[in-house]
């Protein structure tokens, strides 16, 4: 079997694979946001409340990317 035969036998939607790849970026982004918030709280504990508020806003914006990935999967995944 050559590569074209194997690729020709693959059927179905690869939108789930696309969403899986699209979810990697927001996951890394949320990890960075939370990590930096913990680091900042350790440096200046008196700003913990402000930093936590900013962290939740950052997580919301980062997770919006994941929702865009879901939406594009639904829009372009089904013909």
mmCIF file of the N, C-alpha and C atoms, coordinates in Angstrom:
data_MODEL
# 
_entry.id   MODEL 
# 
loop_
_atom_site.group_PDB 
_atom_site.id 
_atom_site.type_symbol 
_atom_site.label_atom_id 
_atom_site.label_alt_id 
_atom_site.label_comp_id 
_atom_site.label_asym_id 
_atom_site.label_entity_id 
_atom_site.label_seq_id 
_atom_site.pdbx_PDB_ins_code 
_atom_site.Cartn_x 
_atom_site.Cartn_y 
_atom_site.Cartn_z 
_atom_site.occupancy 
_atom_site.B_iso_or_equiv 
_atom_site.pdbx_formal_charge 
_atom_site.auth_seq_id 
_atom_site.auth_comp_id 
_atom_site.auth_asym_id 
_atom_site.auth_atom_id 
_atom_site.pdbx_PDB_model_num 
ATOM 1   N N  . UNK A 1 1  ? 0.839   -1.188 0.000  1.00 0.00 ? 1  UNK A N  1 
ATOM 2   C CA . UNK A 1 1  ? 0.000   0.000  0.000  1.00 0.00 ? 1  UNK A CA 1 
ATOM 3   C C  . UNK A 1 1  ? 0.876   1.240  0.000  1.00 0.00 ? 1  UNK A C  1 
ATOM 4   N N  . UNK A 1 2  ? 0.527   2.161  -0.841 1.00 0.00 ? 2  UNK A N  1 
ATOM 5   C CA . UNK A 1 2  ? 1.258   3.416  -0.844 1.00 0.00 ? 2  UNK A CA 1 
ATOM 6   C C  . UNK A 1 2  ? 0.462   4.471  -0.058 1.00 0.00 ? 2  UNK A C  1 
ATOM 7   N N  . UNK A 1 3  ? 1.050   5.642  0.104  1.00 0.00 ? 3  UNK A N  1 
ATOM 8   C CA . UNK A 1 3  ? 0.465   6.681  0.957  1.00 0.00 ? 3  UNK A CA 1 
ATOM 9   C C  . UNK A 1 3  ? -0.864  7.191  0.420  1.00 0.00 ? 3  UNK A C  1 
ATOM 10  N N  . UNK A 1 4  ? -1.004  7.278  -0.891 1.00 0.00 ? 4  UNK A N  1 
ATOM 11  C CA . UNK A 1 4  ? -2.267  7.790  -1.437 1.00 0.00 ? 4  UNK A CA 1 
ATOM 12  C C  . UNK A 1 4  ? -3.411  6.826  -1.191 1.00 0.00 ? 4  UNK A C  1 
ATOM 13  N N  . UNK A 1 5  ? -3.137  5.543  -1.197 1.00 0.00 ? 5  UNK A N  1 
ATOM 14  C CA . UNK A 1 5  ? -4.196  4.571  -0.919 1.00 0.00 ? 5  UNK A CA 1 
ATOM 15  C C  . UNK A 1 5  ? -4.646  4.684  0.527  1.00 0.00 ? 5  UNK A C  1 
ATOM 16  N N  . UNK A 1 6  ? -3.707  4.847  1.412  1.00 0.00 ? 6  UNK A N  1 
ATOM 17  C CA . UNK A 1 6  ? -4.058  4.968  2.826  1.00 0.00 ? 6  UNK A CA 1 
ATOM 18  C C  . UNK A 1 6  ? -4.840  6.251  3.070  1.00 0.00 ? 6  UNK A C  1 
ATOM 19  N N  . UNK A 1 7  ? -4.425  7.362  2.480  1.00 0.00 ? 7  UNK A N  1 
ATOM 20  C CA . UNK A 1 7  ? -5.139  8.620  2.659  1.00 0.00 ? 7  UNK A CA 1 
ATOM 21  C C  . UNK A 1 7  ? -6.512  8.581  2.013  1.00 0.00 ? 7  UNK A C  1 
ATOM 22  N N  . UNK A 1 8  ? -6.653  7.835  0.932  1.00 0.00 ? 8  UNK A N  1 
ATOM 23  C CA . UNK A 1 8  ? -7.946  7.742  0.270  1.00 0.00 ? 8  UNK A CA 1 
ATOM 24  C C  . UNK A 1 8  ? -8.939  6.950  1.115  1.00 0.00 ? 8  UNK A C  1 
ATOM 25  N N  . UNK A 1 9  ? -8.462  6.093  1.978  1.00 0.00 ? 9  UNK A N  1 
ATOM 26  C CA . UNK A 1 9  ? -9.350  5.280  2.809  1.00 0.00 ? 9  UNK A CA 1 
ATOM 27  C C  . UNK A 1 9  ? -9.807  5.996  4.065  1.00 0.00 ? 9  UNK A C  1 
ATOM 28  N N  . UNK A 1 10 ? -9.194  7.111  4.400  1.00 0.00 ? 10 UNK A N  1 
ATOM 29  C CA . UNK A 1 10 ? -9.603  7.876  5.576  1.00 0.00 ? 10 UNK A CA 1 
ATOM 30  C C  . UNK A 1 10 ? -10.883 8.615  5.219  1.00 0.00 ? 10 UNK A C  1 
ATOM 31  N N  . UNK A 1 11 ? -11.900 8.441  6.040  1.00 0.00 ? 11 UNK A N  1 
ATOM 32  C CA . UNK A 1 11 ? -13.156 9.133  5.768  1.00 0.00 ? 11 UNK A CA 1 
ATOM 33  C C  . UNK A 1 11 ? -13.683 9.738  7.064  1.00 0.00 ? 11 UNK A C  1 
ATOM 34  N N  . UNK A 1 12 ? -14.642 10.624 6.950  1.00 0.00 ? 12 UNK A N  1 
ATOM 35  C CA . UNK A 1 12 ? -15.202 11.295 8.112  1.00 0.00 ? 12 UNK A CA 1 
ATOM 36  C C  . UNK A 1 12 ? -14.689 12.724 8.206  1.00 0.00 ? 12 UNK A C  1 
ATOM 37  N N  . UNK A 1 13 ? -15.101 13.373 9.255  1.00 0.00 ? 13 UNK A N  1 
ATOM 38  C CA . UNK A 1 13 ? -14.726 14.766 9.457  1.00 0.00 ? 13 UNK A CA 1 
ATOM 39  C C  . UNK A 1 13 ? -13.487 14.849 10.343 1.00 0.00 ? 13 UNK A C  1 
ATOM 40  N N  . UNK A 1 14 ? -12.564 15.681 9.956  1.00 0.00 ? 14 UNK A N  1 
ATOM 41  C CA . UNK A 1 14 ? -11.384 15.883 10.787 1.00 0.00 ? 14 UNK A CA 1 
ATOM 42  C C  . UNK A 1 14 ? -11.518 17.157 11.605 1.00 0.00 ? 14 UNK A C  1 
ATOM 43  N N  . UNK A 1 15 ? -12.765 17.645 11.750 1.00 0.00 ? 15 UNK A N  1 
ATOM 44  C CA . UNK A 1 15 ? -12.998 18.847 12.548 1.00 0.00 ? 15 UNK A CA 1 
ATOM 45  C C  . UNK A 1 15 ? -12.621 18.620 14.004 1.00 0.00 ? 15 UNK A C  1 
ATOM 46  N N  . UNK A 1 16 ? -12.790 17.395 14.493 1.00 0.00 ? 16 UNK A N  1 
ATOM 47  C CA . UNK A 1 16 ? -12.423 17.116 15.877 1.00 0.00 ? 16 UNK A CA 1 
ATOM 48  C C  . UNK A 1 16 ? -10.913 17.223 16.067 1.00 0.00 ? 16 UNK A C  1 
ATOM 49  N N  . UNK A 1 17 ? -10.159 16.806 15.069 1.00 0.00 ? 17 UNK A N  1 
ATOM 50  C CA . UNK A 1 17 ? -8.706  16.949 15.140 1.00 0.00 ? 17 UNK A CA 1 
ATOM 51  C C  . UNK A 1 17 ? -8.334  18.427 15.110 1.00 0.00 ? 17 UNK A C  1 
ATOM 52  N N  . UNK A 1 18 ? -9.012  19.182 14.272 1.00 0.00 ? 18 UNK A N  1 
ATOM 53  C CA . UNK A 1 18 ? -8.762  20.621 14.193 1.00 0.00 ? 18 UNK A CA 1 
ATOM 54  C C  . UNK A 1 18 ? -9.061  21.312 15.507 1.00 0.00 ? 18 UNK A C  1 
ATOM 55  N N  . UNK A 1 19 ? -10.156 20.926 16.167 1.00 0.00 ? 19 UNK A N  1 
ATOM 56  C CA . UNK A 1 19 ? -10.456 21.534 17.455 1.00 0.00 ? 19 UNK A CA 1 
ATOM 57  C C  . UNK A 1 19 ? -9.435  21.115 18.499 1.00 0.00 ? 19 UNK A C  1 
ATOM 58  N N  . UNK A 1 20 ? -8.986  19.888 18.453 1.00 0.00 ? 20 UNK A N  1 
ATOM 59  C CA . UNK A 1 20 ? -7.956  19.444 19.387 1.00 0.00 ? 20 UNK A CA 1 
ATOM 60  C C  . UNK A 1 20 ? -6.692  20.264 19.245 1.00 0.00 ? 20 UNK A C  1 
ATOM 61  N N  . UNK A 1 21 ? -6.324  20.551 18.024 1.00 0.00 ? 21 UNK A N  1 
ATOM 62  C CA . UNK A 1 21 ? -5.149  21.394 17.794 1.00 0.00 ? 21 UNK A CA 1 
ATOM 63  C C  . UNK A 1 21 ? -5.413  22.841 18.201 1.00 0.00 ? 21 UNK A C  1 
ATOM 64  N N  . UNK A 1 22 ? -6.646  23.301 17.989 1.00 0.00 ? 22 UNK A N  1 
ATOM 65  C CA . UNK A 1 22 ? -6.991  24.676 18.355 1.00 0.00 ? 22 UNK A CA 1 
ATOM 66  C C  . UNK A 1 22 ? -7.061  24.855 19.869 1.00 0.00 ? 22 UNK A C  1 
ATOM 67  N N  . UNK A 1 23 ? -7.287  23.789 20.614 1.00 0.00 ? 23 UNK A N  1 
ATOM 68  C CA . UNK A 1 23 ? -7.387  23.891 22.066 1.00 0.00 ? 23 UNK A CA 1 
ATOM 69  C C  . UNK A 1 23 ? -6.025  23.935 22.748 1.00 0.00 ? 23 UNK A C  1 
ATOM 70  N N  . UNK A 1 24 ? -4.979  23.601 22.025 1.00 0.00 ? 24 UNK A N  1 
ATOM 71  C CA . UNK A 1 24 ? -3.645  23.607 22.625 1.00 0.00 ? 24 UNK A CA 1 
ATOM 72  C C  . UNK A 1 24 ? -3.222  25.030 22.992 1.00 0.00 ? 24 UNK A C  1 
ATOM 73  N N  . UNK A 1 25 ? -3.466  25.986 22.116 1.00 0.00 ? 25 UNK A N  1 
ATOM 74  C CA . UNK A 1 25 ? -3.068  27.373 22.375 1.00 0.00 ? 25 UNK A CA 1 
ATOM 75  C C  . UNK A 1 25 ? -3.720  27.964 23.610 1.00 0.00 ? 25 UNK A C  1 
ATOM 76  N N  . UNK A 1 26 ? -5.056  27.903 23.722 1.00 0.00 ? 26 UNK A N  1 
ATOM 77  C CA . UNK A 1 26 ? -5.690  28.426 24.934 1.00 0.00 ? 26 UNK A CA 1 
ATOM 78  C C  . UNK A 1 26 ? -5.258  27.698 26.202 1.00 0.00 ? 26 UNK A C  1 
ATOM 79  N N  . UNK A 1 27 ? -4.999  26.404 26.113 1.00 0.00 ? 27 UNK A N  1 
ATOM 80  C CA . UNK A 1 27 ? -4.554  25.670 27.298 1.00 0.00 ? 27 UNK A CA 1 
ATOM 81  C C  . UNK A 1 27 ? -3.198  26.178 27.768 1.00 0.00 ? 27 UNK A C  1 
ATOM 82  N N  . UNK A 1 28 ? -2.300  26.397 26.843 1.00 0.00 ? 28 UNK A N  1 
ATOM 83  C CA . UNK A 1 28 ? -0.991  26.944 27.199 1.00 0.00 ? 28 UNK A CA 1 
ATOM 84  C C  . UNK A 1 28 ? -1.150  28.366 27.734 1.00 0.00 ? 28 UNK A C  1 
ATOM 85  N N  . UNK A 1 29 ? -2.018  29.152 27.099 1.00 0.00 ? 29 UNK A N  1 
ATOM 86  C CA . UNK A 1 29 ? -2.247  30.531 27.538 1.00 0.00 ? 29 UNK A CA 1 
ATOM 87  C C  . UNK A 1 29 ? -2.797  30.611 28.949 1.00 0.00 ? 29 UNK A C  1 
ATOM 88  N N  . UNK A 1 30 ? -3.756  29.761 29.282 1.00 0.00 ? 30 UNK A N  1 
ATOM 89  C CA . UNK A 1 30 ? -4.322  29.759 30.632 1.00 0.00 ? 30 UNK A CA 1 
ATOM 90  C C  . UNK A 1 30 ? -3.257  29.345 31.641 1.00 0.00 ? 30 UNK A C  1 
ATOM 91  N N  . UNK A 1 31 ? -2.449  28.376 31.283 1.00 0.00 ? 31 UNK A N  1 
ATOM 92  C CA . UNK A 1 31 ? -1.366  27.963 32.174 1.00 0.00 ? 31 UNK A CA 1 
ATOM 93  C C  . UNK A 1 31 ? -0.392  29.091 32.458 1.00 0.00 ? 31 UNK A C  1 
ATOM 94  N N  . UNK A 1 32 ? -0.061  29.844 31.440 1.00 0.00 ? 32 UNK A N  1 
ATOM 95  C CA . UNK A 1 32 ? 0.858   30.975 31.616 1.00 0.00 ? 32 UNK A CA 1 
ATOM 96  C C  . UNK A 1 32 ? 0.216   32.062 32.477 1.00 0.00 ? 32 UNK A C  1 
ATOM 97  N N  . UNK A 1 33 ? -1.054  32.372 32.214 1.00 0.00 ? 33 UNK A N  1 
ATOM 98  C CA . UNK A 1 33 ? -1.740  33.424 32.977 1.00 0.00 ? 33 UNK A CA 1 
ATOM 99  C C  . UNK A 1 33 ? -1.812  33.059 34.454 1.00 0.00 ? 33 UNK A C  1 
ATOM 100 N N  . UNK A 1 34 ? -2.210  31.837 34.755 1.00 0.00 ? 34 UNK A N  1 
ATOM 101 C CA . UNK A 1 34 ? -2.330  31.417 36.153 1.00 0.00 ? 34 UNK A CA 1 
ATOM 102 C C  . UNK A 1 34 ? -0.954  31.363 36.809 1.00 0.00 ? 34 UNK A C  1 
ATOM 103 N N  . UNK A 1 35 ? 0.031   30.852 36.113 1.00 0.00 ? 35 UNK A N  1 
ATOM 104 C CA . UNK A 1 35 ? 1.378   30.777 36.664 1.00 0.00 ? 35 UNK A CA 1 
ATOM 105 C C  . UNK A 1 35 ? 1.953   32.138 36.991 1.00 0.00 ? 35 UNK A C  1 
ATOM 106 N N  . UNK A 1 36 ? 1.759   33.082 36.096 1.00 0.00 ? 36 UNK A N  1 
ATOM 107 C CA . UNK A 1 36 ? 2.271   34.437 36.338 1.00 0.00 ? 36 UNK A CA 1 
ATOM 108 C C  . UNK A 1 36 ? 1.511   35.125 37.473 1.00 0.00 ? 36 UNK A C  1 
ATOM 109 N N  . UNK A 1 37 ? 0.213   34.810 37.612 1.00 0.00 ? 37 UNK A N  1 
ATOM 110 C CA . UNK A 1 37 ? -0.550  35.385 38.715 1.00 0.00 ? 37 UNK A CA 1 
ATOM 111 C C  . UNK A 1 37 ? -0.042  34.855 40.051 1.00 0.00 ? 37 UNK A C  1 
ATOM 112 N N  . UNK A 1 38 ? 0.217   33.572 40.125 1.00 0.00 ? 38 UNK A N  1 
ATOM 113 C CA . UNK A 1 38 ? 0.752   32.992 41.358 1.00 0.00 ? 38 UNK A CA 1 
ATOM 114 C C  . UNK A 1 38 ? 2.128   33.573 41.665 1.00 0.00 ? 38 UNK A C  1 
ATOM 115 N N  . UNK A 1 39 ? 2.931   33.719 40.631 1.00 0.00 ? 39 UNK A N  1 
ATOM 116 C CA . UNK A 1 39 ? 4.263   34.314 40.804 1.00 0.00 ? 39 UNK A CA 1 
ATOM 117 C C  . UNK A 1 39 ? 4.164   35.754 41.307 1.00 0.00 ? 39 UNK A C  1 
ATOM 118 N N  . UNK A 1 40 ? 3.248   36.516 40.762 1.00 0.00 ? 40 UNK A N  1 
ATOM 119 C CA . UNK A 1 40 ? 3.076   37.911 41.175 1.00 0.00 ? 40 UNK A CA 1 
ATOM 120 C C  . UNK A 1 40 ? 2.523   38.008 42.592 1.00 0.00 ? 40 UNK A C  1 
ATOM 121 N N  . UNK A 1 41 ? 1.623   37.108 42.956 1.00 0.00 ? 41 UNK A N  1 
ATOM 122 C CA . UNK A 1 41 ? 1.075   37.104 44.312 1.00 0.00 ? 41 UNK A CA 1 
ATOM 123 C C  . UNK A 1 41 ? 2.158   36.758 45.325 1.00 0.00 ? 41 UNK A C  1 
ATOM 124 N N  . UNK A 1 42 ? 3.061   35.879 44.955 1.00 0.00 ? 42 UNK A N  1 
ATOM 125 C CA . UNK A 1 42 ? 4.159   35.541 45.857 1.00 0.00 ? 42 UNK A CA 1 
ATOM 126 C C  . UNK A 1 42 ? 5.089   36.730 46.053 1.00 0.00 ? 42 UNK A C  1 
ATOM 127 N N  . UNK A 1 43 ? 5.238   37.559 45.027 1.00 0.00 ? 43 UNK A N  1 
ATOM 128 C CA . UNK A 1 43 ? 6.118   38.725 45.137 1.00 0.00 ? 43 UNK A CA 1 
ATOM 129 C C  . UNK A 1 43 ? 5.463   39.862 45.924 1.00 0.00 ? 43 UNK A C  1 
ATOM 130 N N  . UNK A 1 44 ? 4.152   40.082 45.681 1.00 0.00 ? 44 UNK A N  1 
ATOM 131 C CA . UNK A 1 44 ? 3.442   41.156 46.376 1.00 0.00 ? 44 UNK A CA 1 
ATOM 132 C C  . UNK A 1 44 ? 2.081   40.644 46.855 1.00 0.00 ? 44 UNK A C  1 
ATOM 133 N N  . UNK A 1 45 ? 2.047   40.046 48.026 1.00 0.00 ? 45 UNK A N  1 
ATOM 134 C CA . UNK A 1 45 ? 0.797   39.454 48.530 1.00 0.00 ? 45 UNK A CA 1 
ATOM 135 C C  . UNK A 1 45 ? -0.328  40.463 48.736 1.00 0.00 ? 45 UNK A C  1 
ATOM 136 N N  . UNK A 1 46 ? 0.003   41.727 48.943 1.00 0.00 ? 46 UNK A N  1 
ATOM 137 C CA . UNK A 1 46 ? -1.044  42.721 49.175 1.00 0.00 ? 46 UNK A CA 1 
ATOM 138 C C  . UNK A 1 46 ? -1.871  43.002 47.924 1.00 0.00 ? 46 UNK A C  1 
ATOM 139 N N  . UNK A 1 47 ? -1.393  42.610 46.760 1.00 0.00 ? 47 UNK A N  1 
ATOM 140 C CA . UNK A 1 47 ? -2.137  42.815 45.512 1.00 0.00 ? 47 UNK A CA 1 
ATOM 141 C C  . UNK A 1 47 ? -2.888  41.567 45.054 1.00 0.00 ? 47 UNK A C  1 
ATOM 142 N N  . UNK A 1 48 ? -3.044  40.604 45.937 1.00 0.00 ? 48 UNK A N  1 
ATOM 143 C CA . UNK A 1 48 ? -3.637  39.321 45.541 1.00 0.00 ? 48 UNK A CA 1 
ATOM 144 C C  . UNK A 1 48 ? -5.046  39.477 44.956 1.00 0.00 ? 48 UNK A C  1 
ATOM 145 N N  . UNK A 1 49 ? -5.866  40.331 45.561 1.00 0.00 ? 49 UNK A N  1 
ATOM 146 C CA . UNK A 1 49 ? -7.239  40.511 45.072 1.00 0.00 ? 49 UNK A CA 1 
ATOM 147 C C  . UNK A 1 49 ? -7.281  41.101 43.669 1.00 0.00 ? 49 UNK A C  1 
ATOM 148 N N  . UNK A 1 50 ? -6.491  42.126 43.450 1.00 0.00 ? 50 UNK A N  1 
ATOM 149 C CA . UNK A 1 50 ? -6.431  42.744 42.118 1.00 0.00 ? 50 UNK A CA 1 
ATOM 150 C C  . UNK A 1 50 ? -5.904  41.774 41.074 1.00 0.00 ? 50 UNK A C  1 
ATOM 151 N N  . UNK A 1 51 ? -4.845  41.062 41.464 1.00 0.00 ? 51 UNK A N  1 
ATOM 152 C CA . UNK A 1 51 ? -4.246  40.123 40.518 1.00 0.00 ? 51 UNK A CA 1 
ATOM 153 C C  . UNK A 1 51 ? -5.201  38.990 40.172 1.00 0.00 ? 51 UNK A C  1 
ATOM 154 N N  . UNK A 1 52 ? -5.970  38.543 41.157 1.00 0.00 ? 52 UNK A N  1 
ATOM 155 C CA . UNK A 1 52 ? -6.922  37.470 40.880 1.00 0.00 ? 52 UNK A CA 1 
ATOM 156 C C  . UNK A 1 52 ? -8.012  37.943 39.922 1.00 0.00 ? 52 UNK A C  1 
ATOM 157 N N  . UNK A 1 53 ? -8.466  39.175 40.101 1.00 0.00 ? 53 UNK A N  1 
ATOM 158 C CA . UNK A 1 53 ? -9.467  39.725 39.183 1.00 0.00 ? 53 UNK A CA 1 
ATOM 159 C C  . UNK A 1 53 ? -8.917  39.793 37.760 1.00 0.00 ? 53 UNK A C  1 
ATOM 160 N N  . UNK A 1 54 ? -7.699  40.295 37.636 1.00 0.00 ? 54 UNK A N  1 
ATOM 161 C CA . UNK A 1 54 ? -7.082  40.369 36.310 1.00 0.00 ? 54 UNK A CA 1 
ATOM 162 C C  . UNK A 1 54 ? -6.841  38.976 35.733 1.00 0.00 ? 54 UNK A C  1 
ATOM 163 N N  . UNK A 1 55 ? -6.536  38.003 36.603 1.00 0.00 ? 55 UNK A N  1 
ATOM 164 C CA . UNK A 1 55 ? -6.329  36.634 36.128 1.00 0.00 ? 55 UNK A CA 1 
ATOM 165 C C  . UNK A 1 55 ? -7.612  36.081 35.504 1.00 0.00 ? 55 UNK A C  1 
ATOM 166 N N  . UNK A 1 56 ? -8.742  36.287 36.181 1.00 0.00 ? 56 UNK A N  1 
ATOM 167 C CA . UNK A 1 56 ? -9.999  35.760 35.648 1.00 0.00 ? 56 UNK A CA 1 
ATOM 168 C C  . UNK A 1 56 ? -10.370 36.426 34.322 1.00 0.00 ? 56 UNK A C  1 
ATOM 169 N N  . UNK A 1 57 ? -10.086 37.711 34.197 1.00 0.00 ? 57 UNK A N  1 
ATOM 170 C CA . UNK A 1 57 ? -10.338 38.393 32.926 1.00 0.00 ? 57 UNK A CA 1 
ATOM 171 C C  . UNK A 1 57 ? -9.437  37.817 31.841 1.00 0.00 ? 57 UNK A C  1 
ATOM 172 N N  . UNK A 1 58 ? -8.176  37.594 32.160 1.00 0.00 ? 58 UNK A N  1 
ATOM 173 C CA . UNK A 1 58 ? -7.251  37.002 31.195 1.00 0.00 ? 58 UNK A CA 1 
ATOM 174 C C  . UNK A 1 58 ? -7.654  35.601 30.785 1.00 0.00 ? 58 UNK A C  1 
ATOM 175 N N  . UNK A 1 59 ? -8.124  34.809 31.749 1.00 0.00 ? 59 UNK A N  1 
ATOM 176 C CA . UNK A 1 59 ? -8.586  33.456 31.428 1.00 0.00 ? 59 UNK A CA 1 
ATOM 177 C C  . UNK A 1 59 ? -9.806  33.520 30.510 1.00 0.00 ? 59 UNK A C  1 
ATOM 178 N N  . UNK A 1 60 ? -10.706 34.455 30.775 1.00 0.00 ? 60 UNK A N  1 
ATOM 179 C CA . UNK A 1 60 ? -11.907 34.575 29.933 1.00 0.00 ? 60 UNK A CA 1 
ATOM 180 C C  . UNK A 1 60 ? -11.538 34.907 28.495 1.00 0.00 ? 60 UNK A C  1 
ATOM 181 N N  . UNK A 1 61 ? -10.612 35.850 28.312 1.00 0.00 ? 61 UNK A N  1 
ATOM 182 C CA . UNK A 1 61 ? -10.209 36.198 26.952 1.00 0.00 ? 61 UNK A CA 1 
ATOM 183 C C  . UNK A 1 61 ? -9.464  35.048 26.278 1.00 0.00 ? 61 UNK A C  1 
ATOM 184 N N  . UNK A 1 62 ? -8.669  34.337 27.039 1.00 0.00 ? 62 UNK A N  1 
ATOM 185 C CA . UNK A 1 62 ? -7.925  33.221 26.461 1.00 0.00 ? 62 UNK A CA 1 
ATOM 186 C C  . UNK A 1 62 ? -8.867  32.082 26.082 1.00 0.00 ? 62 UNK A C  1 
ATOM 187 N N  . UNK A 1 63 ? -9.852  31.814 26.912 1.00 0.00 ? 63 UNK A N  1 
ATOM 188 C CA . UNK A 1 63 ? -10.804 30.753 26.601 1.00 0.00 ? 63 UNK A CA 1 
ATOM 189 C C  . UNK A 1 63 ? -11.718 31.126 25.439 1.00 0.00 ? 63 UNK A C  1 
ATOM 190 N N  . UNK A 1 64 ? -11.843 32.414 25.149 1.00 0.00 ? 64 UNK A N  1 
ATOM 191 C CA . UNK A 1 64 ? -12.622 32.818 23.981 1.00 0.00 ? 64 UNK A CA 1 
ATOM 192 C C  . UNK A 1 64 ? -12.018 32.231 22.713 1.00 0.00 ? 64 UNK A C  1 
ATOM 193 N N  . UNK A 1 65 ? -10.703 32.063 22.694 1.00 0.00 ? 65 UNK A N  1 
ATOM 194 C CA . UNK A 1 65 ? -10.058 31.430 21.539 1.00 0.00 ? 65 UNK A CA 1 
ATOM 195 C C  . UNK A 1 65 ? -10.520 29.993 21.364 1.00 0.00 ? 65 UNK A C  1 
ATOM 196 N N  . UNK A 1 66 ? -10.705 29.289 22.478 1.00 0.00 ? 66 UNK A N  1 
ATOM 197 C CA . UNK A 1 66 ? -11.187 27.915 22.395 1.00 0.00 ? 66 UNK A CA 1 
ATOM 198 C C  . UNK A 1 66 ? -12.620 27.875 21.856 1.00 0.00 ? 66 UNK A C  1 
ATOM 199 N N  . UNK A 1 67 ? -13.437 28.833 22.276 1.00 0.00 ? 67 UNK A N  1 
ATOM 200 C CA . UNK A 1 67 ? -14.813 28.875 21.772 1.00 0.00 ? 67 UNK A CA 1 
ATOM 201 C C  . UNK A 1 67 ? -14.854 29.196 20.283 1.00 0.00 ? 67 UNK A C  1 
ATOM 202 N N  . UNK A 1 68 ? -13.937 30.033 19.830 1.00 0.00 ? 68 UNK A N  1 
ATOM 203 C CA . UNK A 1 68 ? -13.840 30.308 18.397 1.00 0.00 ? 68 UNK A CA 1 
ATOM 204 C C  . UNK A 1 68 ? -13.444 29.040 17.655 1.00 0.00 ? 68 UNK A C  1 
ATOM 205 N N  . UNK A 1 69 ? -12.557 28.245 18.245 1.00 0.00 ? 69 UNK A N  1 
ATOM 206 C CA . UNK A 1 69 ? -12.176 26.966 17.642 1.00 0.00 ? 69 UNK A CA 1 
ATOM 207 C C  . UNK A 1 69 ? -13.352 26.011 17.537 1.00 0.00 ? 69 UNK A C  1 
ATOM 208 N N  . UNK A 1 70 ? -14.199 25.978 18.561 1.00 0.00 ? 70 UNK A N  1 
ATOM 209 C CA . UNK A 1 70 ? -15.396 25.131 18.513 1.00 0.00 ? 70 UNK A CA 1 
ATOM 210 C C  . UNK A 1 70 ? -16.332 25.616 17.407 1.00 0.00 ? 70 UNK A C  1 
ATOM 211 N N  . UNK A 1 71 ? -16.529 26.921 17.339 1.00 0.00 ? 71 UNK A N  1 
ATOM 212 C CA . UNK A 1 71 ? -17.450 27.474 16.336 1.00 0.00 ? 71 UNK A CA 1 
ATOM 213 C C  . UNK A 1 71 ? -16.966 27.187 14.923 1.00 0.00 ? 71 UNK A C  1 
ATOM 214 N N  . UNK A 1 72 ? -15.680 27.352 14.669 1.00 0.00 ? 72 UNK A N  1 
ATOM 215 C CA . UNK A 1 72 ? -15.186 27.074 13.322 1.00 0.00 ? 72 UNK A CA 1 
ATOM 216 C C  . UNK A 1 72 ? -15.275 25.600 12.997 1.00 0.00 ? 72 UNK A C  1 
ATOM 217 N N  . UNK A 1 73 ? -15.135 24.757 14.004 1.00 0.00 ? 73 UNK A N  1 
ATOM 218 C CA . UNK A 1 73 ? -15.328 23.327 13.769 1.00 0.00 ? 73 UNK A CA 1 
ATOM 219 C C  . UNK A 1 73 ? -16.739 23.012 13.313 1.00 0.00 ? 73 UNK A C  1 
ATOM 220 N N  . UNK A 1 74 ? -17.720 23.663 13.933 1.00 0.00 ? 74 UNK A N  1 
ATOM 221 C CA . UNK A 1 74 ? -19.107 23.448 13.525 1.00 0.00 ? 74 UNK A CA 1 
ATOM 222 C C  . UNK A 1 74 ? -19.412 24.078 12.173 1.00 0.00 ? 74 UNK A C  1 
ATOM 223 N N  . UNK A 1 75 ? -18.825 25.236 11.914 1.00 0.00 ? 75 UNK A N  1 
ATOM 224 C CA . UNK A 1 75 ? -19.120 25.932 10.662 1.00 0.00 ? 75 UNK A CA 1 
ATOM 225 C C  . UNK A 1 75 ? -18.501 25.198 9.468  1.00 0.00 ? 75 UNK A C  1 
ATOM 226 N N  . UNK A 1 76 ? -17.232 24.853 9.575  1.00 0.00 ? 76 UNK A N  1 
ATOM 227 C CA . UNK A 1 76 ? -16.529 24.273 8.440  1.00 0.00 ? 76 UNK A CA 1 
ATOM 228 C C  . UNK A 1 76 ? -16.475 22.755 8.454  1.00 0.00 ? 76 UNK A C  1 
ATOM 229 N N  . UNK A 1 77 ? -16.862 22.148 9.570  1.00 0.00 ? 77 UNK A N  1 
ATOM 230 C CA . UNK A 1 77 ? -16.744 20.698 9.678  1.00 0.00 ? 77 UNK A CA 1 
ATOM 231 C C  . UNK A 1 77 ? -17.844 19.917 8.997  1.00 0.00 ? 77 UNK A C  1 
ATOM 232 N N  . UNK A 1 78 ? -18.997 20.500 8.915  1.00 0.00 ? 78 UNK A N  1 
ATOM 233 C CA . UNK A 1 78 ? -20.147 19.775 8.360  1.00 0.00 ? 78 UNK A CA 1 
ATOM 234 C C  . UNK A 1 78 ? -20.568 20.399 7.035  1.00 0.00 ? 78 UNK A C  1 
ATOM 235 N N  . UNK A 1 79 ? -20.665 19.603 6.034  1.00 0.00 ? 79 UNK A N  1 
ATOM 236 C CA . UNK A 1 79 ? -21.053 20.107 4.710  1.00 0.00 ? 79 UNK A CA 1 
ATOM 237 C C  . UNK A 1 79 ? -22.496 19.811 4.415  1.00 0.00 ? 79 UNK A C  1 
# 
